[in-house]
Amino acid sequence: MKVICLIEISSCLVKHTEVTQKYISELTELKKSKDYMQPDKTYFCISYFFLRLFSLPDCH
């Protein structure tokens, strides 16, 4: 039982890491573009990241 739980936690952490890396790369791309100066787009990017982060099914 503990092994299964640890596997699920590990899987969840891997998914969080993948989402975080994707977010960082998207934010980097956004900084390179002129759209970075538009707060709406930056806010959308950050909101999307948190939405993805909290909606991972394995973490609940």
Phi and psi restraints in degrees (range 20) as a CNS / XPLOR table:
assign (resid 1 and name C) (resid 2 and name N)
       (resid 2 and name CA) (resid 2 and name C) 1.0 -65.0 20.0 2
assign (resid 2 and name N) (resid 2 and name CA)
       (resid 2 and name C) (resid 3 and name N) 1.0 -36.4 20.0 2
assign (resid 2 and name C) (resid 3 and name N)
       (resid 3 and name CA) (resid 3 and name C) 1.0 -64.1 20.0 2
assign (resid 3 and name N) (resid 3 and name CA)
       (resid 3 and name C) (resid 4 and name N) 1.0 -44.6 20.0 2
assign (resid 3 and name C) (resid 4 and name N)
       (resid 4 and name CA) (resid 4 and name C) 1.0 -60.8 20.0 2
assign (resid 4 and name N) (resid 4 and name CA)
       (resid 4 and name C) (resid 5 and name N) 1.0 -43.4 20.0 2
assign (resid 4 and name C) (resid 5 and name N)
       (resid 5 and name CA) (resid 5 and name C) 1.0 -62.3 20.0 2
assign (resid 5 and name N) (resid 5 and name CA)
       (resid 5 and name C) (resid 6 and name N) 1.0 -43.8 20.0 2
assign (resid 5 and name C) (resid 6 and name N)
       (resid 6 and name CA) (resid 6 and name C) 1.0 -64.2 20.0 2
assign (resid 6 and name N) (resid 6 and name CA)
       (resid 6 and name C) (resid 7 and name N) 1.0 -38.6 20.0 2
assign (resid 6 and name C) (resid 7 and name N)
       (resid 7 and name CA) (resid 7 and name C) 1.0 -63.3 20.0 2
assign (resid 7 and name N) (resid 7 and name CA)
       (resid 7 and name C) (resid 8 and name N) 1.0 -43.6 20.0 2
assign (resid 7 and name C) (resid 8 and name N)
       (resid 8 and name CA) (resid 8 and name C) 1.0 -63.9 20.0 2
assign (resid 8 and name N) (resid 8 and name CA)
       (resid 8 and name C) (resid 9 and name N) 1.0 -42.1 20.0 2
assign (resid 8 and name C) (resid 9 and name N)
       (resid 9 and name CA) (resid 9 and name C) 1.0 -64.2 20.0 2
assign (resid 9 and name N) (resid 9 and name CA)
       (resid 9 and name C) (resid 10 and name N) 1.0 -43.1 20.0 2
assign (resid 9 and name C) (resid 10 and name N)
       (resid 10 and name CA) (resid 10 and name C) 1.0 -61.4 20.0 2
assign (resid 10 and name N) (resid 10 and name CA)
       (resid 10 and name C) (resid 11 and name N) 1.0 -43.9 20.0 2
assign (resid 10 and name C) (resid 11 and name N)
       (resid 11 and name CA) (resid 11 and name C) 1.0 -60.6 20.0 2
assign (resid 11 and name N) (resid 11 and name CA)
       (resid 11 and name C) (resid 12 and name N) 1.0 -42.7 20.0 2
assign (resid 11 and name C) (resid 12 and name N)
       (resid 12 and name CA) (resid 12 and name C) 1.0 -62.8 20.0 2
assign (resid 12 and name N) (resid 12 and name CA)
       (resid 12 and name C) (resid 13 and name N) 1.0 -44.9 20.0 2
assign (resid 12 and name C) (resid 13 and name N)
       (resid 13 and name CA) (resid 13 and name C) 1.0 -64.0 20.0 2
assign (resid 13 and name N) (resid 13 and name CA)
       (resid 13 and name C) (resid 14 and name N) 1.0 -38.3 20.0 2
assign (resid 13 and name C) (resid 14 and name N)
       (resid 14 and name CA) (resid 14 and name C) 1.0 -62.3 20.0 2
assign (resid 14 and name N) (resid 14 and name CA)
       (resid 14 and name C) (resid 15 and name N) 1.0 -44.5 20.0 2
assign (resid 14 and name C) (resid 15 and name N)
       (resid 15 and name CA) (resid 15 and name C) 1.0 -63.7 20.0 2
assign (resid 15 and name N) (resid 15 and name CA)
       (resid 15 and name C) (resid 16 and name N) 1.0 -41.0 20.0 2
assign (resid 15 and name C) (resid 16 and name N)
       (resid 16 and name CA) (resid 16 and name C) 1.0 -60.6 20.0 2
assign (resid 16 and name N) (resid 16 and name CA)
       (resid 16 and name C) (resid 17 and name N) 1.0 -42.4 20.0 2
assign (resid 16 and name C) (resid 17 and name N)
       (resid 17 and name CA) (resid 17 and name C) 1.0 -63.5 20.0 2
assign (resid 17 and name N) (resid 17 and name CA)
       (resid 17 and name C) (resid 18 and name N) 1.0 -43.2 20.0 2
assign (resid 17 and name C) (resid 18 and name N)
       (resid 18 and name CA) (resid 18 and name C) 1.0 -61.8 20.0 2
assign (resid 18 and name N) (resid 18 and name CA)
       (resid 18 and name C) (resid 19 and name N) 1.0 -44.4 20.0 2
assign (resid 18 and name C) (resid 19 and name N)
       (resid 19 and name CA) (resid 19 and name C) 1.0 -64.7 20.0 2
assign (resid 19 and name N) (resid 19 and name CA)
       (resid 19 and name C) (resid 20 and name N) 1.0 -42.4 20.0 2
assign (resid 19 and name C) (resid 20 and name N)
       (resid 20 and name CA) (resid 20 and name C) 1.0 -62.8 20.0 2
assign (resid 20 and name N) (resid 20 and name CA)
       (resid 20 and name C) (resid 21 and name N) 1.0 -44.5 20.0 2
assign (resid 20 and name C) (resid 21 and name N)
       (resid 21 and name CA) (resid 21 and name C) 1.0 -62.8 20.0 2
assign (resid 21 and name N) (resid 21 and name CA)
       (resid 21 and name C) (resid 22 and name N) 1.0 -40.1 20.0 2
assign (resid 21 and name C) (resid 22 and name N)
       (resid 22 and name CA) (resid 22 and name C) 1.0 -64.2 20.0 2
assign (resid 22 and name N) (resid 22 and name CA)
       (resid 22 and name C) (resid 23 and name N) 1.0 -42.8 20.0 2
assign (resid 22 and name C) (resid 23 and name N)
       (resid 23 and name CA) (resid 23 and name C) 1.0 -61.1 20.0 2
assign (resid 23 and name N) (resid 23 and name CA)
       (resid 23 and name C) (resid 24 and name N) 1.0 -45.3 20.0 2
assign (resid 23 and name C) (resid 24 and name N)
       (resid 24 and name CA) (resid 24 and name C) 1.0 -62.3 20.0 2
assign (resid 24 and name N) (resid 24 and name CA)
       (resid 24 and name C) (resid 25 and name N) 1.0 -42.4 20.0 2
assign (resid 24 and name C) (resid 25 and name N)
       (resid 25 and name CA) (resid 25 and name C) 1.0 -66.6 20.0 2
assign (resid 25 and name N) (resid 25 and name CA)
       (resid 25 and name C) (resid 26 and name N) 1.0 -38.5 20.0 2
assign (resid 25 and name C) (resid 26 and name N)
       (resid 26 and name CA) (resid 26 and name C) 1.0 -66.2 20.0 2
assign (resid 26 and name N) (resid 26 and name CA)
       (resid 26 and name C) (resid 27 and name N) 1.0 -39.8 20.0 2
assign (resid 26 and name C) (resid 27 and name N)
       (resid 27 and name CA) (resid 27 and name C) 1.0 -66.4 20.0 2
assign (resid 27 and name N) (resid 27 and name CA)
       (resid 27 and name C) (resid 28 and name N) 1.0 -37.9 20.0 2
assign (resid 27 and name C) (resid 28 and name N)
       (resid 28 and name CA) (resid 28 and name C) 1.0 -62.8 20.0 2
assign (resid 28 and name N) (resid 28 and name CA)
       (resid 28 and name C) (resid 29 and name N) 1.0 -44.2 20.0 2
assign (resid 28 and name C) (resid 29 and name N)
       (resid 29 and name CA) (resid 29 and name C) 1.0 -63.1 20.0 2
assign (resid 29 and name N) (resid 29 and name CA)
       (resid 29 and name C) (resid 30 and name N) 1.0 -39.1 20.0 2
assign (resid 29 and name C) (resid 30 and name N)
       (resid 30 and name CA) (resid 30 and name C) 1.0 -64.5 20.0 2
assign (resid 30 and name N) (resid 30 and name CA)
       (resid 30 and name C) (resid 31 and name N) 1.0 -39.3 20.0 2
assign (resid 30 and name C) (resid 31 and name N)
       (resid 31 and name CA) (resid 31 and name C) 1.0 -64.4 20.0 2
assign (resid 31 and name N) (resid 31 and name CA)
       (resid 31 and name C) (resid 32 and name N) 1.0 -34.8 20.0 2
assign (resid 31 and name C) (resid 32 and name N)
       (resid 32 and name CA) (resid 32 and name C) 1.0 -69.8 20.0 2
assign (resid 32 and name N) (resid 32 and name CA)
       (resid 32 and name C) (resid 33 and name N) 1.0 -29.3 20.0 2
assign (resid 32 and name C) (resid 33 and name N)
       (resid 33 and name CA) (resid 33 and name C) 1.0 -87.9 20.0 2
assign (resid 33 and name N) (resid 33 and name CA)
       (resid 33 and name C) (resid 34 and name N) 1.0 164.3 20.0 2
assign (resid 33 and name C) (resid 34 and name N)
       (resid 34 and name CA) (resid 34 and name C) 1.0 -74.6 20.0 2
assign (resid 34 and name N) (resid 34 and name CA)
       (resid 34 and name C) (resid 35 and name N) 1.0 -16.9 20.0 2
assign (resid 34 and name C) (resid 35 and name N)
       (resid 35 and name CA) (resid 35 and name C) 1.0 -66.7 20.0 2
assign (resid 35 and name N) (resid 35 and name CA)
       (resid 35 and name C) (resid 36 and name N) 1.0 -15.2 20.0 2
assign (resid 35 and name C) (resid 36 and name N)
       (resid 36 and name CA) (resid 36 and name C) 1.0 -60.1 20.0 2
assign (resid 36 and name N) (resid 36 and name CA)
       (resid 36 and name C) (resid 37 and name N) 1.0 -28.0 20.0 2
assign (resid 36 and name C) (resid 37 and name N)
       (resid 37 and name CA) (resid 37 and name C) 1.0 -75.5 20.0 2
assign (resid 37 and name N) (resid 37 and name CA)
       (resid 37 and name C) (resid 38 and name N) 1.0 -9.1 20.0 2
assign (resid 37 and name C) (resid 38 and name N)
       (resid 38 and name CA) (resid 38 and name C) 1.0 -91.9 20.0 2
assign (resid 38 and name N) (resid 38 and name CA)
       (resid 38 and name C) (resid 39 and name N) 1.0 110.0 20.0 2
assign (resid 38 and name C) (resid 39 and name N)
       (resid 39 and name CA) (resid 39 and name C) 1.0 -60.3 20.0 2
assign (resid 39 and name N) (resid 39 and name CA)
       (resid 39 and name C) (resid 40 and name N) 1.0 -31.5 20.0 2
assign (resid 39 and name C) (resid 40 and name N)
       (resid 40 and name CA) (resid 40 and name C) 1.0 -60.5 20.0 2
assign (resid 40 and name N) (resid 40 and name CA)
       (resid 40 and name C) (resid 41 and name N) 1.0 -43.0 20.0 2
assign (resid 40 and name C) (resid 41 and name N)
       (resid 41 and name CA) (resid 41 and name C) 1.0 -69.9 20.0 2
assign (resid 41 and name N) (resid 41 and name CA)
       (resid 41 and name C) (resid 42 and name N) 1.0 -40.5 20.0 2
assign (resid 41 and name C) (resid 42 and name N)
       (resid 42 and name CA) (resid 42 and name C) 1.0 -63.4 20.0 2
assign (resid 42 and name N) (resid 42 and name CA)
       (resid 42 and name C) (resid 43 and name N) 1.0 -44.4 20.0 2
assign (resid 42 and name C) (resid 43 and name N)
       (resid 43 and name CA) (resid 43 and name C) 1.0 -61.3 20.0 2
assign (resid 43 and name N) (resid 43 and name CA)
       (resid 43 and name C) (resid 44 and name N) 1.0 -41.5 20.0 2
assign (resid 43 and name C) (resid 44 and name N)
       (resid 44 and name CA) (resid 44 and name C) 1.0 -62.3 20.0 2
assign (resid 44 and name N) (resid 44 and name CA)
       (resid 44 and name C) (resid 45 and name N) 1.0 -43.0 20.0 2
assign (resid 44 and name C) (resid 45 and name N)
       (resid 45 and name CA) (resid 45 and name C) 1.0 -61.6 20.0 2
assign (resid 45 and name N) (resid 45 and name CA)
       (resid 45 and name C) (resid 46 and name N) 1.0 -45.8 20.0 2
assign (resid 45 and name C) (resid 46 and name N)
       (resid 46 and name CA) (resid 46 and name C) 1.0 -66.4 20.0 2
assign (resid 46 and name N) (resid 46 and name CA)
       (resid 46 and name C) (resid 47 and name N) 1.0 -42.4 20.0 2
assign (resid 46 and name C) (resid 47 and name N)
       (resid 47 and name CA) (resid 47 and name C) 1.0 -62.3 20.0 2
assign (resid 47 and name N) (resid 47 and name CA)
       (resid 47 and name C) (resid 48 and name N) 1.0 -42.0 20.0 2
assign (resid 47 and name C) (resid 48 and name N)
       (resid 48 and name CA) (resid 48 and name C) 1.0 -62.1 20.0 2
assign (resid 48 and name N) (resid 48 and name CA)
       (resid 48 and name C) (resid 49 and name N) 1.0 -41.6 20.0 2
assign (resid 48 and name C) (resid 49 and name N)
       (resid 49 and name CA) (resid 49 and name C) 1.0 -59.8 20.0 2
assign (resid 49 and name N) (resid 49 and name CA)
       (resid 49 and name C) (resid 50 and name N) 1.0 -48.5 20.0 2
assign (resid 49 and name C) (resid 50 and name N)
       (resid 50 and name CA) (resid 50 and name C) 1.0 -67.7 20.0 2
assign (resid 50 and name N) (resid 50 and name CA)
       (resid 50 and name C) (resid 51 and name N) 1.0 -35.3 20.0 2
assign (resid 50 and name C) (resid 51 and name N)
       (resid 51 and name CA) (resid 51 and name C) 1.0 -62.0 20.0 2
assign (resid 51 and name N) (resid 51 and name CA)
       (resid 51 and name C) (resid 52 and name N) 1.0 -45.3 20.0 2
assign (resid 51 and name C) (resid 52 and name N)
       (resid 52 and name CA) (resid 52 and name C) 1.0 -64.9 20.0 2
assign (resid 52 and name N) (resid 52 and name CA)
       (resid 52 and name C) (resid 53 and name N) 1.0 -41.3 20.0 2
assign (resid 52 and name C) (resid 53 and name N)
       (resid 53 and name CA) (resid 53 and name C) 1.0 -62.7 20.0 2
assign (resid 53 and name N) (resid 53 and name CA)
       (resid 53 and name C) (resid 54 and name N) 1.0 -43.7 20.0 2
assign (resid 53 and name C) (resid 54 and name N)
       (resid 54 and name CA) (resid 54 and name C) 1.0 -86.4 20.0 2
assign (resid 54 and name N) (resid 54 and name CA)
       (resid 54 and name C) (resid 55 and name N) 1.0 -9.8 20.0 2
assign (resid 54 and name C) (resid 55 and name N)
       (resid 55 and name CA) (resid 55 and name C) 1.0 -101.4 20.0 2
assign (resid 55 and name N) (resid 55 and name CA)
       (resid 55 and name C) (resid 56 and name N) 1.0 11.9 20.0 2
assign (resid 55 and name C) (resid 56 and name N)
       (resid 56 and name CA) (resid 56 and name C) 1.0 -70.3 20.0 2
assign (resid 56 and name N) (resid 56 and name CA)
       (resid 56 and name C) (resid 57 and name N) 1.0 120.1 20.0 2
assign (resid 56 and name C) (resid 57 and name N)
       (resid 57 and name CA) (resid 57 and name C) 1.0 -64.8 20.0 2
assign (resid 57 and name N) (resid 57 and name CA)
       (resid 57 and name C) (resid 58 and name N) 1.0 -29.2 20.0 2
assign (resid 57 and name C) (resid 58 and name N)
       (resid 58 and name CA) (resid 58 and name C) 1.0 -74.6 20.0 2
assign (resid 58 and name N) (resid 58 and name CA)
       (resid 58 and name C) (resid 59 and name N) 1.0 -11.0 20.0 2
assign (resid 58 and name C) (resid 59 and name N)
       (resid 59 and name CA) (resid 59 and name C) 1.0 -94.1 20.0 2
assign (resid 59 and name N) (resid 59 and name CA)
       (resid 59 and name C) (resid 60 and name N) 1.0 -1.1 20.0 2
